[in-house]
Amino acid sequence: MFTALIFYMFSAIVVGAGVMVISARNPVNSVLWLILAFFNSAGLFLLLGAEFLAMVLVVVYVGAVAVLFLFVVMMLDINQVQFREGFLQYLPTGALIAVVLLVELLAMVGGWAFAPDVEALIRAPTPTIDQATNIVALGKLIYTNYVYMFQASGLILLVAMIGTILLTHRSRTGVRKQVIADQVARTAKSAVLRKVQSGRGI
């Protein structure tokens, strides 16, 4: 009974936080709601006995990805008034894409069916708890059967990191940047030196 109450509490918070992520007007608040959703999703993984996935969700998504989103949103300094000016211009295209995605999801859910041997296929790759722990079983699956997908996810994260750097490293006026070539090419004649008498300071 207590486990069911905890499950419903975590689930309700995840759903509510997910709604707030897409409905909050401030992007910083959206990222904070996303962090709350990640934390409660980790709690759901703990209830399922997947402690490794819960730890990865907190360390990777909350400690790295969500914090990265937060810093990027804060550094971009998005002008909300200018951002909303072209909203009506893209509304028909966005609505069309949303309708197409909704039709595809409904078609997928309507044609969903379980295979006769789906239970055996699900249980086959995972050993019992007395043969291997959760972390060992998950490691064997990732680095054997799904090693290419694991590498592809790493490449996707690398591209996302490079894109974040390019977004934040934009050209700005009035900012002095370090030029290594000019510093290396500097000589004593080109440098500005002041002759200081001994014992008097500058």
C-alpha positions as CSV (number, residue, x, y, z in Angstrom):
1,M,0.0,0.0,0.0
2,F,2.8,2.4,1.0
3,T,4.7,1.6,-2.2
4,A,1.6,2.3,-4.3
5,L,1.2,5.7,-2.7
6,I,4.8,6.6,-3.3
7,F,4.5,5.5,-7.0
8,Y,1.4,7.6,-7.5
9,M,3.1,10.6,-5.8
10,F,6.2,10.3,-8.0
11,S,4.0,9.8,-11.1
12,A,1.8,12.8,-10.4
13,I,4.8,15.1,-9.8
14,V,6.5,13.8,-13.1
15,V,3.4,14.5,-15.1
16,G,2.8,17.9,-13.5
17,A,6.5,18.9,-14.0
18,G,6.3,17.8,-17.6
19,V,3.3,20.0,-18.2
20,M,5.0,22.9,-16.6
21,V,8.1,22.4,-18.8
22,I,6.2,23.1,-21.9
23,S,3.8,25.7,-20.5
24,A,6.2,27.9,-18.5
25,R,6.8,31.2,-20.1
26,N,10.3,31.7,-18.7
27,P,12.9,29.2,-20.2
28,V,14.8,29.1,-16.9
29,N,11.7,28.0,-15.1
30,S,11.2,25.3,-17.7
31,V,14.6,23.9,-17.1
32,L,14.0,23.9,-13.3
33,W,10.7,22.0,-13.8
34,L,12.7,19.6,-16.0
35,I,15.1,18.9,-13.2
36,L,12.2,18.2,-10.9
37,A,10.8,15.7,-13.4
38,F,14.2,14.0,-13.7
39,F,14.5,13.6,-9.9
40,N,11.0,12.1,-9.6
41,S,11.7,9.8,-12.5
42,A,14.8,8.6,-10.6
43,G,12.5,7.8,-7.7
44,L,10.3,5.7,-10.0
45,F,13.4,3.7,-11.2
46,L,14.2,3.1,-7.5
47,L,10.8,1.6,-7.0
48,L,11.3,-0.7,-10.0
49,G,14.6,-1.9,-8.5
50,A,16.8,-0.3,-11.2
51,E,19.1,1.6,-8.9
52,F,21.8,2.0,-11.5
53,L,19.4,3.8,-13.9
54,A,18.2,6.0,-11.1
55,M,21.8,7.0,-10.3
56,V,22.6,7.6,-14.0
57,L,19.5,9.7,-14.4
58,V,20.5,12.0,-11.5
59,V,24.2,12.2,-12.3
60,V,24.0,12.5,-16.1
61,Y,20.7,14.3,-16.7
62,V,20.3,16.4,-13.6
63,G,24.0,17.0,-12.9
64,A,25.1,17.5,-16.5
65,V,22.5,17.9,-19.2
66,A,19.9,19.9,-17.2
67,V,22.5,22.2,-15.7
68,L,24.0,22.6,-19.2
69,F,20.6,23.6,-20.5
70,L,20.2,26.1,-17.6
71,F,23.6,27.8,-18.3
72,V,22.9,27.9,-22.0
73,V,19.5,29.5,-21.5
74,M,20.9,32.0,-19.1
75,M,23.9,32.9,-21.3
76,L,21.8,33.2,-24.5
77,D,19.9,36.1,-23.0
78,I,16.7,35.5,-25.1
79,N,14.6,38.6,-25.7
80,Q,11.1,37.4,-24.9
81,V,9.4,40.2,-26.8
82,Q,11.4,39.7,-30.0
83,F,11.0,35.9,-29.6
84,R,7.2,36.1,-29.5
85,E,6.9,38.5,-32.5
86,G,7.0,35.7,-35.1
87,F,4.9,33.3,-33.2
88,L,1.8,33.7,-35.4
89,Q,3.9,33.4,-38.5
90,Y,4.9,29.9,-37.7
91,L,1.7,28.8,-36.0
92,P,0.1,27.2,-39.1
93,T,3.2,25.1,-39.8
94,G,3.6,24.1,-36.2
95,A,-0.1,23.1,-36.0
96,L,0.2,21.0,-39.2
97,I,3.2,19.2,-37.8
98,A,1.4,18.6,-34.5
99,V,-1.6,17.1,-36.3
100,V,0.6,14.8,-38.4
101,L,2.4,13.6,-35.3
102,L,-0.9,13.0,-33.5
103,V,-2.2,11.0,-36.4
104,E,1.0,8.9,-36.4
105,L,0.8,8.3,-32.7
106,L,-2.9,7.3,-32.9
107,A,-2.1,4.9,-35.8
108,M,0.7,3.4,-33.9
109,V,-1.3,2.9,-30.7
110,G,-4.3,1.5,-32.7
111,G,-2.1,-1.1,-34.4
112,W,-0.1,-2.1,-31.3
113,A,-0.1,-5.8,-30.6
114,F,2.1,-8.1,-28.5
115,A,3.9,-10.9,-30.1
116,P,3.0,-14.4,-28.7
117,D,6.6,-15.0,-27.4
118,V,7.2,-11.4,-26.2
119,E,7.5,-12.4,-22.5
120,A,10.2,-15.0,-23.3
121,L,12.0,-12.5,-25.5
122,I,12.0,-9.9,-22.7
123,R,13.2,-12.2,-20.0
124,A,15.8,-14.0,-22.1
125,P,18.6,-11.4,-22.1
126,T,18.4,-10.7,-18.4
127,P,19.8,-13.2,-15.9
128,T,18.2,-13.8,-12.6
129,I,19.3,-11.8,-9.5
130,D,21.2,-14.7,-8.1
131,Q,23.3,-15.0,-11.2
132,A,24.2,-11.3,-11.7
133,T,23.4,-8.0,-10.2
134,N,21.4,-5.3,-11.9
135,I,24.6,-3.3,-12.9
136,V,26.4,-6.4,-14.2
137,A,23.4,-7.5,-16.3
138,L,22.9,-4.0,-17.7
139,G,26.6,-3.7,-18.5
140,K,26.7,-7.0,-20.4
141,L,23.6,-5.9,-22.5
142,I,25.0,-2.4,-23.3
143,Y,28.5,-3.5,-24.3
144,T,27.4,-6.7,-26.2
145,N,24.0,-6.5,-27.8
146,Y,23.6,-2.7,-27.9
147,V,27.2,-1.5,-28.3
148,Y,26.5,0.3,-31.6
149,M,23.5,2.1,-30.1
150,F,25.5,3.0,-27.1
151,Q,28.3,4.5,-29.3
152,A,25.7,6.4,-31.4
153,S,24.2,8.0,-28.2
154,G,27.7,9.1,-27.3
155,L,28.1,10.7,-30.7
156,I,24.8,12.5,-30.3
157,L,25.8,13.9,-27.0
158,L,29.1,15.0,-28.5
159,V,27.3,16.9,-31.3
160,A,25.0,18.5,-28.7
161,M,28.0,19.7,-26.7
162,I,29.6,21.2,-29.8
163,G,26.4,22.9,-30.8
164,T,26.1,24.3,-27.3
165,I,29.6,25.8,-27.5
166,L,28.8,27.3,-30.9
167,L,25.6,28.9,-29.6
168,T,27.3,30.5,-26.6
169,H,30.5,31.4,-28.4
170,R,29.0,34.1,-30.5
171,S,30.7,37.4,-31.6
172,R,30.0,40.3,-29.2
173,T,31.0,43.9,-29.5
174,G,33.0,45.6,-26.8
175,V,34.6,42.4,-25.5
176,R,38.4,42.0,-25.3
177,K,39.6,38.6,-26.2
178,Q,42.9,37.0,-25.8
179,V,45.0,36.6,-29.0
180,I,47.8,34.2,-28.5
181,A,49.6,35.0,-31.7
182,D,49.9,38.7,-30.8
183,Q,51.2,37.8,-27.4
184,V,53.8,35.5,-28.8
185,A,54.9,38.1,-31.4
186,R,55.3,40.8,-28.8
187,T,58.9,42.2,-28.4
188,A,60.5,44.5,-25.9
189,K,60.4,47.4,-28.5
190,S,56.7,47.0,-29.2
191,A,55.8,46.7,-25.6
192,V,54.9,49.7,-23.5
193,L,57.5,50.0,-20.7
194,R,57.9,52.5,-18.0
195,K,61.1,53.4,-16.4
196,V,60.8,53.3,-12.7
197,Q,63.4,54.7,-10.4
198,S,64.6,52.3,-7.8
199,G,63.0,52.6,-4.4
200,R,60.1,54.9,-5.5
201,G,57.6,52.5,-7.0
202,I,55.2,53.3,-9.8
